[in-house]
Amino acid sequence: MFRHELLKHLHQLVQPRTYLEIGVRKGASLALSRARTVAVDPFYEIEREILCDLHLVRTTSDEFFARRHPLAHFDEPVVDLAFIDGMHLSEYALRDVINVERYCHAGSVIVIDDMLPRGVEEAGRTRQGAAAHGHWAGDVYKMVASLRELRPDLICLEVDTRPTGTAVLMTPDPTSTALADAYDRLVAEFVVPDPQVVPTETLERTRAVKPWALVRAPIWDSVRSLRTAPDARARAEIRRLVDQAGLLDSTVAPVG
């Protein structure tokens, strides 16, 4: 399953009231939205028909989130579904996660692209090494270990999508400051010269769930219904359901 196929399914399953997209490019992912949408990209060149109530912003995500009311297009500044596909560098992607989570609730879903590079060349901090392969994932994969270390409350599922993998984050907490507090330390660890040292489990996708296992998991009705539940209850119930569906096994990918 390709990344946009997964995102299409998640739109259908989550049925978001609001959708936030960081990194628009030519509009392939944006065209999937039917919700009230905010999309951010300094260099978008949309080539698709867009069929949603859209606020399209030509700026960087940092500049966007520095606004006083970045999500004024929504009735409430709350995001049900987000897709992060901006700058393919770990420090930028981490800032996007931190900023997006501030506008989430316990039932929100955040999708991050390019989390499973297929080789060291794709995982470089420049496009040069990846040019021959046609894809540049960058080093955003580095976030996974940090998310699991600093945010054990956050469900982080690596998903075996083509071509360069995705991650799906669930049970976000807008009150958490753990990532922001550790940001400078993490960036000092992330930003190192190429070639990058990519973990074997990332390259071989040994921790990644199959996309169909995620899509077919019997969790989505409950995820939608828990939007209005108290955050602590919603997080506990979503984690229980995800675990019960076999998606939290980090060593053997579910068959799907």
Legacy VTK file of the C-alpha trace (Angstrom):
# vtk DataFile Version 3.0
C-alpha trace
ASCII
DATASET POLYDATA
POINTS 256 float
0.000 0.000 0.000
1.304 3.436 -0.916
1.340 6.269 1.616
-1.529 8.162 -0.024
-3.649 4.988 -0.031
-3.128 4.733 3.722
-4.010 8.396 4.142
-7.165 7.919 2.046
-8.252 5.054 4.303
-7.534 7.106 7.419
-9.699 9.938 6.110
-12.519 7.417 5.694
-11.936 5.762 9.079
-11.249 8.808 11.230
-13.897 10.905 9.441
-12.112 14.050 10.576
-14.012 17.249 11.214
-10.718 19.101 10.676
-7.577 18.214 8.741
-4.127 19.849 8.856
-1.478 19.203 6.223
2.155 20.306 6.403
3.769 19.943 2.976
1.386 20.176 0.031
3.569 20.003 -3.077
1.288 19.212 -6.025
-1.775 18.411 -3.944
-1.989 14.601 -4.198
-2.610 14.163 -0.466
-4.587 17.380 -0.080
-7.061 16.183 -2.724
-8.109 13.371 -0.362
-9.629 15.715 2.209
-13.361 16.411 2.468
-13.078 18.044 5.887
-12.465 21.665 6.769
-8.757 21.912 5.985
-5.685 24.025 6.628
-2.687 23.268 4.395
0.777 24.816 4.643
3.621 24.853 2.131
5.913 27.702 0.991
6.295 26.287 -2.527
3.067 24.482 -3.404
2.150 23.947 -7.062
-1.241 22.261 -6.922
-2.204 20.191 -9.948
-5.266 18.436 -8.510
-8.871 19.424 -8.023
-9.442 20.220 -4.340
-12.905 19.434 -2.939
-12.840 20.728 0.617
-13.297 23.902 2.630
-9.666 24.993 2.423
-7.355 27.595 3.903
-4.142 27.260 1.871
-1.116 29.039 3.295
2.058 29.781 1.311
4.572 29.952 4.157
6.827 27.698 6.203
5.327 25.684 9.024
7.461 27.558 11.573
6.088 30.892 10.350
2.575 29.463 10.277
2.625 28.236 13.864
4.135 31.531 15.020
0.861 33.245 14.096
-1.397 34.313 16.921
-4.287 32.146 15.698
-2.924 29.714 13.093
-6.085 27.580 12.979
-8.603 30.406 12.823
-10.165 28.694 9.793
-11.590 26.036 12.130
-14.564 26.654 14.417
-12.283 25.513 17.240
-8.470 25.294 16.989
-8.497 21.500 17.176
-7.103 18.981 14.665
-8.672 15.530 14.197
-6.262 14.316 11.491
-2.875 15.708 10.482
-0.360 14.764 7.790
3.247 15.935 8.175
5.256 15.787 4.968
7.318 18.956 5.090
11.087 19.371 5.182
12.755 15.947 5.295
15.121 16.799 8.131
14.658 15.502 11.663
14.851 18.862 13.425
12.135 20.358 11.181
9.869 17.329 11.424
10.223 17.239 15.207
9.192 20.898 15.415
6.175 20.102 13.258
5.154 17.267 15.587
5.536 19.496 18.641
3.511 22.290 17.043
0.777 20.066 15.623
0.296 18.201 18.905
-0.529 21.480 20.668
-3.786 21.518 18.688
-4.729 17.856 19.113
-6.979 15.920 21.476
-6.592 12.352 22.743
-8.450 10.938 19.728
-6.450 12.849 17.099
-4.303 10.971 14.579
-1.003 12.337 13.228
0.572 10.749 10.143
4.245 11.398 9.319
5.729 10.506 5.945
9.214 9.204 5.039
9.867 7.364 8.304
11.324 4.146 6.844
14.116 4.860 4.346
15.151 1.838 2.316
18.867 2.616 2.338
21.523 4.933 3.677
21.353 7.046 0.522
17.642 7.755 0.988
18.265 8.591 4.634
20.852 11.303 3.965
20.459 14.906 5.031
20.897 16.054 1.418
19.186 14.967 -1.785
22.465 14.180 -3.549
22.816 10.568 -2.515
19.146 9.808 -3.102
18.956 11.362 -6.570
19.695 8.107 -8.381
16.887 6.349 -6.504
14.202 8.954 -7.147
13.200 9.308 -3.472
14.624 11.286 -0.594
13.347 10.322 2.836
15.869 12.337 4.811
16.594 11.598 8.445
13.138 12.065 9.975
13.260 8.381 10.992
15.408 9.478 13.957
12.319 10.790 15.726
10.926 7.329 16.440
13.462 6.389 19.120
13.042 9.784 20.781
9.252 9.562 20.736
9.346 6.147 22.360
11.903 7.245 24.960
10.396 10.592 25.930
6.722 9.991 25.204
5.738 6.464 26.270
2.185 7.802 26.522
2.172 8.420 22.765
1.354 5.463 20.506
3.927 5.481 17.684
3.257 2.927 14.942
5.731 2.562 12.099
3.737 1.503 9.030
5.173 -0.436 6.084
3.870 1.815 3.296
5.549 2.364 -0.036
7.909 3.827 -0.912
9.534 5.220 2.250
7.243 4.286 5.118
5.073 6.294 7.458
4.445 6.643 11.167
1.030 6.995 12.757
0.853 8.732 16.127
-2.163 8.266 18.377
-3.189 9.449 21.864
-1.427 12.833 21.577
-1.350 15.136 24.584
-1.362 18.892 23.884
-0.232 19.602 27.450
3.000 17.594 27.189
6.261 19.576 27.038
8.639 16.596 27.043
9.654 16.936 23.388
9.944 20.715 23.474
12.022 20.566 26.656
14.420 18.063 25.053
14.479 19.713 21.619
17.962 21.281 21.783
19.515 18.063 23.076
17.782 15.989 20.427
18.836 18.262 17.585
22.457 18.083 18.743
22.151 14.295 18.465
20.214 14.308 15.180
22.288 16.727 13.104
25.424 14.852 12.067
27.209 14.623 8.696
26.271 12.044 6.082
26.344 9.114 5.768
23.781 8.534 8.501
23.809 5.450 10.715
20.378 3.976 10.079
19.204 1.250 12.492
18.809 -2.188 10.955
15.235 -2.434 12.268
14.411 0.740 10.325
15.949 -0.432 7.055
14.427 -3.910 7.357
11.118 -2.615 8.781
11.061 -5.296 11.429
8.972 -3.140 13.800
6.578 -1.877 11.134
2.956 -2.940 11.040
1.354 -3.813 7.744
-0.914 -1.031 6.516
-3.881 -3.362 6.022
-3.525 -4.531 9.635
-3.886 -0.932 10.768
-6.740 -0.116 8.390
-8.729 -3.251 9.268
-8.143 -3.042 13.011
-11.463 -2.845 14.917
-10.529 0.392 16.647
-11.776 3.235 14.489
-15.409 3.461 15.606
-14.164 3.844 19.156
-11.474 6.366 18.182
-14.184 8.557 16.653
-16.568 8.132 19.576
-13.884 9.028 22.126
-13.334 12.514 20.714
-15.596 13.993 23.345
-14.523 11.750 26.219
-12.168 13.015 28.960
-8.617 12.830 27.624
-7.301 10.386 30.235
-10.141 7.944 29.609
-9.812 8.290 25.830
-6.065 7.631 25.876
-6.413 4.569 28.086
-9.214 3.095 25.967
-7.483 3.767 22.633
-4.265 2.197 23.899
-6.198 -0.846 25.124
-7.876 -1.249 21.734
-4.657 -0.790 19.769
-2.897 -3.313 21.996
-5.804 -5.754 21.721
-5.590 -5.463 17.924
-1.950 -6.587 18.061
-0.563 -3.324 16.726
1.738 -2.562 19.654
3.970 -5.582 19.070
7.283 -3.916 18.180
9.142 -7.071 17.128
6.834 -8.982 14.809
4.681 -7.142 12.300
1.025 -8.232 12.269
-0.032 -10.116 9.170
-2.300 -8.038 6.931
LINES 1 257
256 0 1 2 3 4 5 6 7 8 9 10 11 12 13 14 15 16 17 18 19 20 21 22 23 24 25 26 27 28 29 30 31 32 33 34 35 36 37 38 39 40 41 42 43 44 45 46 47 48 49 50 51 52 53 54 55 56 57 58 59 60 61 62 63 64 65 66 67 68 69 70 71 72 73 74 75 76 77 78 79 80 81 82 83 84 85 86 87 88 89 90 91 92 93 94 95 96 97 98 99 100 101 102 103 104 105 106 107 108 109 110 111 112 113 114 115 116 117 118 119 120 121 122 123 124 125 126 127 128 129 130 131 132 133 134 135 136 137 138 139 140 141 142 143 144 145 146 147 148 149 150 151 152 153 154 155 156 157 158 159 160 161 162 163 164 165 166 167 168 169 170 171 172 173 174 175 176 177 178 179 180 181 182 183 184 185 186 187 188 189 190 191 192 193 194 195 196 197 198 199 200 201 202 203 204 205 206 207 208 209 210 211 212 213 214 215 216 217 218 219 220 221 222 223 224 225 226 227 228 229 230 231 232 233 234 235 236 237 238 239 240 241 242 243 244 245 246 247 248 249 250 251 252 253 254 255
